[in-house]
Amino acid sequence: MLAGASDVSSHVGRSFSGLRERLRDSTASAHRELDAQLSAFDLTVFSGYRRFLQASAAALLPLETALVEAGIARLFPDWPERSRSAAIVADLGRLGSAVPFTVSVPALTRSGMLGTMYVLEGSRLGAKFLLKTVADAADPRLGEAAAYLNHGTGKRLWQSFLAKLASEEGCEEDEAIDFARIAFAAFERAADRA
């Protein structure tokens, strides 16, 4: 997740209820805690931004791998457009770094995929704010390594995710919430280690 992201309950006059609101309400404290953790990374300096990307990659890569292994492309045929693993690995490469570690995550169920996607897709909302911070940094290398934060800009990935979430039938809501919490916890553990 990214600092500054928030899940608003309506978009363009259309209200999304049910699972989205339960996910938002049930993960609000985890979201706040993670945002506080991530705000400790100074994104205006090389070492702080690199540590932020390392921490983000340490959680993102295993979460996206778990999604692929669970069959996310059947649920979201546009998965190749959504996946940010290649972008974050490329950014780290531009900064002369690799992914130093990853956190472990459990195998995902269909409902677990939705909970995990809620966290990953929601993080794009905060990326806009973080991208501005990175773009304004004095070190030009940071702006050249912003594919992860810039990924999906101009596409309606959040809106299309919400439409899928609202239309999903047979989702085990409690399970989706549990897996959303697991996704937040993965980012928290990664931030702790970075």
C-alpha positions as CSV (number, residue, x, y, z in Angstrom):
1,M,0.0,0.0,0.0
2,L,1.1,3.5,-0.4
3,A,1.0,6.5,1.9
4,G,-1.8,8.9,0.9
5,A,-4.0,6.3,-0.6
6,S,-7.6,6.2,0.5
7,D,-10.6,4.2,-0.6
8,V,-13.5,6.5,-1.2
9,S,-16.9,5.0,-1.2
10,S,-18.2,6.4,-4.5
11,H,-16.8,7.2,-7.9
12,V,-18.4,9.4,-10.5
13,G,-21.7,9.3,-8.7
14,R,-21.9,5.5,-8.5
15,S,-21.8,3.9,-5.0
16,F,-20.1,0.6,-4.5
17,S,-21.4,-1.2,-1.4
18,G,-21.0,-4.5,0.3
19,L,-17.7,-6.2,0.1
20,R,-15.8,-3.0,-0.8
21,E,-17.0,-1.2,2.3
22,R,-16.3,-4.3,4.5
23,L,-12.8,-4.5,3.1
24,R,-12.2,-0.8,3.6
25,D,-13.6,-0.8,7.2
26,S,-12.0,-4.1,8.2
27,T,-8.5,-3.1,7.0
28,A,-8.5,0.6,8.0
29,S,-6.2,0.2,10.9
30,A,-3.8,-2.0,9.0
31,H,-3.8,0.6,6.2
32,R,-3.1,3.5,8.7
33,E,-0.3,1.5,10.3
34,L,1.3,0.7,7.0
35,D,1.1,4.3,5.8
36,A,2.8,5.4,9.0
37,Q,5.6,2.8,8.4
38,L,6.1,3.8,4.8
39,S,6.2,7.5,5.6
40,A,9.5,6.8,7.4
41,F,11.1,6.3,4.0
42,D,12.5,9.6,2.7
43,L,11.5,9.4,-1.0
44,T,13.5,12.5,-1.9
45,V,16.9,10.9,-1.3
46,F,18.5,8.0,-3.1
47,S,18.9,5.6,-0.1
48,G,15.4,6.3,1.2
49,Y,13.7,5.7,-2.2
50,R,15.8,2.6,-2.8
51,R,14.8,1.2,0.6
52,F,11.1,2.0,-0.2
53,L,11.3,0.1,-3.5
54,Q,13.1,-2.8,-1.9
55,A,10.4,-3.1,0.8
56,S,7.6,-2.7,-1.7
57,A,9.2,-5.4,-4.0
58,A,9.7,-7.8,-1.1
59,A,6.0,-7.9,-0.6
60,L,4.7,-7.2,-4.1
61,L,6.7,-10.0,-5.9
62,P,5.5,-12.9,-3.7
63,L,1.9,-11.5,-3.6
64,E,1.8,-11.3,-7.4
65,T,3.4,-14.8,-7.7
66,A,0.7,-16.2,-5.4
67,L,-2.0,-14.4,-7.6
68,V,-0.6,-16.0,-10.8
69,E,-0.4,-19.4,-9.2
70,A,-4.0,-19.1,-8.0
71,G,-5.1,-18.3,-11.6
72,I,-5.7,-14.5,-11.4
73,A,-5.8,-14.3,-15.2
74,R,-9.1,-16.2,-15.2
75,L,-10.6,-13.6,-12.8
76,F,-8.8,-10.6,-14.4
77,P,-8.0,-11.3,-18.1
78,D,-6.1,-8.0,-18.1
79,W,-3.7,-9.2,-15.5
80,P,-0.6,-8.5,-17.7
81,E,-1.6,-4.8,-17.6
82,R,-2.1,-4.9,-13.8
83,S,1.1,-6.8,-12.8
84,R,3.8,-4.4,-11.5
85,S,6.6,-7.0,-10.8
86,A,8.6,-6.2,-13.9
87,A,8.3,-2.5,-13.3
88,I,9.6,-2.6,-9.7
89,V,12.4,-4.9,-10.6
90,A,13.4,-2.6,-13.4
91,D,13.3,0.4,-11.1
92,L,15.6,-1.3,-8.6
93,G,17.9,-2.2,-11.5
94,R,18.1,1.4,-12.5
95,L,19.1,2.2,-8.9
96,G,21.8,-0.5,-8.9
97,S,19.9,-2.8,-6.6
98,A,18.2,-6.1,-6.6
99,V,15.4,-7.4,-4.4
100,P,17.4,-8.3,-1.2
101,F,14.7,-10.5,0.3
102,T,11.0,-11.4,0.0
103,V,8.4,-12.2,2.6
104,S,6.4,-15.4,2.5
105,V,2.7,-15.4,1.7
106,P,0.1,-18.2,1.6
107,A,-1.5,-19.8,-1.4
108,L,-4.6,-17.9,-2.5
109,T,-8.2,-18.9,-2.9
110,R,-10.6,-17.2,-5.3
111,S,-11.9,-15.0,-2.5
112,G,-8.3,-14.5,-1.3
113,M,-7.4,-13.2,-4.7
114,L,-10.0,-10.5,-4.4
115,G,-8.8,-9.4,-1.0
116,T,-5.2,-9.3,-2.2
117,M,-6.2,-7.4,-5.3
118,Y,-8.0,-4.9,-3.2
119,V,-4.8,-4.0,-1.5
120,L,-2.6,-4.0,-4.6
121,E,-5.0,-2.1,-6.8
122,G,-5.8,0.4,-4.0
123,S,-2.1,1.1,-3.7
124,R,-2.2,2.8,-7.1
125,L,-4.3,5.6,-5.5
126,G,-1.4,6.6,-3.3
127,A,1.2,6.1,-6.0
128,K,0.1,9.4,-7.6
129,F,1.1,11.3,-4.5
130,L,4.4,9.5,-4.0
131,L,5.2,9.9,-7.7
132,K,5.0,13.7,-7.3
133,T,7.4,13.5,-4.3
134,V,9.9,11.4,-6.3
135,A,9.6,13.7,-9.4
136,D,10.3,16.7,-7.3
137,A,13.5,15.2,-5.7
138,A,16.8,16.8,-6.5
139,D,18.4,13.5,-7.5
140,P,17.3,12.8,-11.2
141,R,18.0,9.1,-10.8
142,L,14.9,8.8,-8.6
143,G,12.6,10.1,-11.3
144,E,14.2,7.7,-13.8
145,A,13.3,4.8,-11.6
146,A,9.5,5.5,-11.2
147,A,8.0,2.8,-13.4
148,Y,6.4,1.1,-10.4
149,L,4.8,4.3,-9.1
150,N,3.8,5.4,-12.6
151,H,2.4,2.0,-13.6
152,G,-1.2,2.0,-14.9
153,T,-1.4,5.8,-15.0
154,G,-4.2,6.9,-17.3
155,K,-5.8,3.5,-17.2
156,R,-9.0,2.8,-15.3
157,L,-7.6,-0.1,-13.4
158,W,-9.1,0.8,-10.0
159,Q,-12.5,1.5,-11.4
160,S,-12.5,-1.8,-13.4
161,F,-11.4,-3.6,-10.3
162,L,-14.2,-2.1,-8.3
163,A,-16.7,-3.1,-11.0
164,K,-15.4,-6.7,-10.8
165,L,-15.6,-6.7,-7.0
166,A,-19.1,-5.4,-7.1
167,S,-20.2,-8.0,-9.6
168,E,-18.4,-11.0,-8.0
169,E,-20.9,-13.6,-6.8
170,G,-20.1,-16.4,-4.3
171,C,-17.2,-14.5,-2.7
172,E,-16.5,-15.6,0.8
173,E,-16.3,-12.0,2.2
174,D,-14.6,-13.0,5.5
175,E,-12.0,-14.9,3.6
176,A,-11.4,-11.9,1.2
177,I,-11.0,-9.7,4.3
178,D,-8.5,-12.1,5.9
179,F,-6.4,-12.2,2.8
180,A,-6.5,-8.4,2.4
181,R,-5.1,-8.2,6.0
182,I,-2.5,-10.8,5.0
183,A,-1.4,-8.6,2.1
184,F,-1.1,-5.5,4.3
185,A,0.9,-7.6,6.8
186,A,3.2,-8.7,4.0
187,F,4.0,-5.1,3.2
188,E,4.4,-4.3,6.9
189,R,6.9,-7.2,7.4
190,A,8.8,-6.0,4.4
191,A,9.0,-2.4,5.6
192,D,10.2,-3.7,9.0
193,R,13.1,-5.6,7.3
194,A,14.1,-2.8,4.9
